Amino acid sequence: MDACKYSIFKSINFQSPILKMTQSQQTIEELHDSYTQTAANIISYFGGNEVKEKLKELRDIVENNCVLGKKLRSVEDTKNHLFNLYNDENAQFDLETIIQEYKNSISEINTDVSDNSKLIDYDNHVKALLDEIGDKEKEENDDEDVDMMLTGGLINVIDPISKKRIVDPVKNIVCGHTYDRETITELLKINKKTRCPVVGCKTTDFVELKDLRSDIVTKMYLDKNPA
């Protein structure tokens, strides 16, 4: 391949303007936190069919964001694959063929996000919020039901470290378990190589501060159900 054509290939920008965006993991987590907070606000301030309509609109936005994220990752993977495949000055290939191969790969991207962890997590949060509202409307507030909610329900407010009621809940995005911010932070100061303290957690990764996000659903439950 002549140097001129190779130079053109190297300078081609396969990315559209929207694909030039860089999203850190922290930014993505903050975005999904805002979705959950918005869902909580909708449930709190709207009623009847309007709640269903607003939640449907919001879920469509969350799903579209997950689709976009999947497309971004797929496009990046395709671009890197082509660069690695043809990143050789002596390689023999046709520039138009490469571009067509890129376009074909992009057009075949699977946009199914039904198993997307972020979308599933969002759905579970909304379900927990709606279940909480339903429980309050039914006025099922006897001690047995409360104990079950605190220890075995969808919302667990008992810190696995101190065994006390959580004050400032944070969720480990790696395994999904929730701790009190102060107790997990102090534990990590003592031992940085700490695994999830929840009994039975299958995650073998060490807990890291960067993976801890505010648990909005648990925080709302704590605020509405003071000890």
C-alpha positions in Angstrom: 0.0 0.0 0.0 1.5 3.4 -0.9 2.3 5.9 1.8 -0.3 8.4 0.6 -3.3 6.0 0.8 -2.1 4.7 4.2 -1.9 8.2 5.5 -5.5 8.8 4.4 -6.7 5.7 6.1 -5.0 6.6 9.3 -6.6 10.1 9.3 -10.1 8.9 8.6 -12.5 9.8 11.5 -15.0 6.9 11.7 -16.9 8.6 14.5 -19.9 10.9 14.1 -20.1 14.0 16.4 -22.2 12.2 18.9 -19.7 9.3 19.1 -17.0 11.8 20.1 -18.5 12.0 23.6 -16.6 10.4 26.4 -18.5 9.1 29.3 -16.7 8.1 32.5 -18.2 5.4 34.6 -18.9 8.0 37.3 -20.9 10.2 34.9 -22.9 7.2 33.8 -23.7 6.2 37.4 -24.7 9.8 38.2 -27.0 9.9 35.1 -28.8 6.7 36.2 -29.0 8.0 39.8 -30.9 11.0 38.3 -33.3 8.7 36.5 -34.2 7.0 39.8 -34.5 10.3 41.6 -36.8 11.6 38.8 -39.0 8.4 39.1 -39.2 8.9 42.8 -40.4 12.5 42.3 -43.0 11.4 39.7 -44.4 8.9 42.2 -44.4 11.4 45.0 -46.1 14.3 43.1 -48.3 12.7 40.5 -51.3 10.5 40.9 -53.6 8.1 39.0 -52.9 7.4 35.4 -50.6 10.4 35.2 -48.0 8.5 37.2 -48.1 5.6 34.7 -47.8 8.0 31.7 -44.9 9.9 33.2 -43.1 6.7 34.3 -43.6 5.3 30.8 -42.0 8.4 29.3 -39.1 8.2 31.7 -38.5 4.5 31.1 -38.4 5.2 27.3 -35.7 7.7 28.0 -33.7 5.3 30.2 -34.1 2.6 27.5 -33.0 4.9 24.7 -30.0 5.9 26.8 -29.0 2.2 27.3 -29.4 1.6 23.5 -27.2 4.6 22.7 -24.6 3.4 25.2 -24.6 0.0 23.6 -24.2 1.5 20.1 -21.3 3.7 21.3 -19.5 0.7 22.7 -20.2 -1.4 19.6 -19.0 1.4 17.3 -15.8 1.8 19.3 -15.2 -1.9 19.2 -15.7 -2.0 15.4 -13.4 0.9 14.8 -10.7 -0.6 17.0 -11.1 -3.9 15.2 -10.6 -2.4 11.8 -7.6 -0.3 12.9 -6.0 -3.4 14.4 -6.7 -5.4 11.3 -5.3 -2.9 8.8 -2.8 -1.0 10.9 0.1 -2.0 8.7 1.8 0.2 6.1 2.5 -2.9 4.0 -1.0 -4.3 4.2 -2.9 -4.6 0.9 -6.4 -3.4 1.1 -8.9 -1.2 -0.6 -10.0 1.9 1.3 -13.5 1.8 0.0 -13.8 -1.8 1.1 -12.8 -0.9 4.6 -15.3 1.9 4.9 -18.1 -0.3 3.5 -17.1 -3.0 6.0 -17.3 -0.4 8.8 -20.8 0.8 7.6 -22.0 -2.8 7.4 -20.8 -3.6 10.9 -22.6 -0.5 12.3 -25.8 -1.3 10.5 -25.9 -4.8 12.1 -25.5 -3.6 15.7 -27.9 -5.4 18.0 -29.9 -2.8 20.0 -31.7 -5.2 22.3 -31.1 -4.0 25.8 -33.6 -6.2 27.6 -30.7 -7.8 29.6 -29.0 -4.5 30.2 -28.0 -4.3 33.9 -28.7 -0.5 34.1 -32.2 -0.9 32.7 -32.9 -3.9 35.0 -31.6 -2.0 38.0 -33.8 1.0 37.1 -36.9 -1.2 36.8 -36.2 -2.8 40.2 -35.8 0.6 41.8 -39.1 1.8 40.4 -40.8 -1.4 41.5 -39.5 -1.0 45.0 -40.8 2.6 45.1 -44.2 1.6 43.8 -44.4 -1.3 46.3 -43.6 1.0 49.1 -46.5 3.3 48.1 -48.8 0.3 47.8 -47.8 -0.9 51.2 -48.6 2.5 52.7 -52.0 2.7 51.0 -52.9 -0.7 52.5 -51.7 0.4 55.9 -49.9 -2.8 56.6 -47.9 -1.5 59.5 -47.9 -4.2 62.1 -44.5 -5.0 63.8 -44.1 -8.3 61.9 -44.4 -6.6 58.5 -42.0 -3.8 59.5 -39.4 -6.4 60.7 -39.7 -8.2 57.4 -39.3 -5.0 55.4 -36.2 -4.1 57.4 -34.4 -7.5 57.2 -35.8 -9.5 54.3 -37.7 -7.2 51.9 -36.6 -5.4 48.8 -35.3 -2.5 50.9 -32.8 -3.5 53.6 -32.0 -0.7 56.0 -29.7 -2.8 58.3 -26.0 -2.1 57.8 -24.1 -5.5 57.3 -21.1 -4.1 59.2 -22.5 -2.4 62.3 -25.7 -4.4 62.3 -27.5 -1.1 63.0 -30.0 1.0 61.0 -28.3 2.7 58.0 -28.0 6.5 58.2 -26.4 7.4 54.8 -26.9 4.5 52.4 -24.5 3.8 49.6 -24.8 1.0 47.0 -21.9 -1.1 45.7 -22.5 -1.0 41.9 -20.4 -4.1 41.5 -22.7 -6.4 43.5 -25.7 -4.2 44.3 -25.5 -4.4 48.1 -26.0 -1.4 50.3 -24.0 -0.2 53.3 -23.8 2.8 55.6 -21.4 5.3 54.1 -19.5 5.9 57.4 -19.0 2.3 58.4 -17.9 1.1 55.0 -15.5 4.1 54.6 -14.0 3.4 58.1 -13.6 -0.3 57.2 -11.8 0.5 54.0 -9.4 2.8 55.9 -8.5 -0.2 58.1 -8.3 -2.7 55.3 -8.3 -1.7 51.6 -8.6 -5.3 50.6 -12.1 -5.7 51.9 -14.7 -7.7 50.1 -18.4 -7.1 50.3 -19.4 -7.7 53.9 -22.9 -9.0 53.0 -23.1 -12.7 53.9 -23.4 -14.8 50.8 -22.3 -12.2 48.3 -20.8 -13.9 45.3 -18.6 -11.0 44.2 -14.9 -11.6 44.8 -13.8 -8.1 43.9 -12.5 -5.8 46.7 -14.9 -2.9 47.7 -13.6 0.4 46.3 -14.9 3.9 47.1 -15.3 4.7 43.4 -17.9 1.9 43.1 -20.0 3.3 45.9 -23.0 5.4 44.9 -25.8 7.0 46.9 -28.7 4.6 47.3 -31.6 6.9 46.5 -34.4 4.3 47.0 -33.1 3.3 50.4 -32.5 6.9 51.4 -36.1 7.8 50.5 -37.4 4.9 52.6 -35.3 5.9 55.6 -36.6 9.5 55.4 -40.2 8.4 55.1 -39.9 5.8 57.8 -37.8 7.2 60.6 -36.7 4.8 63.4 
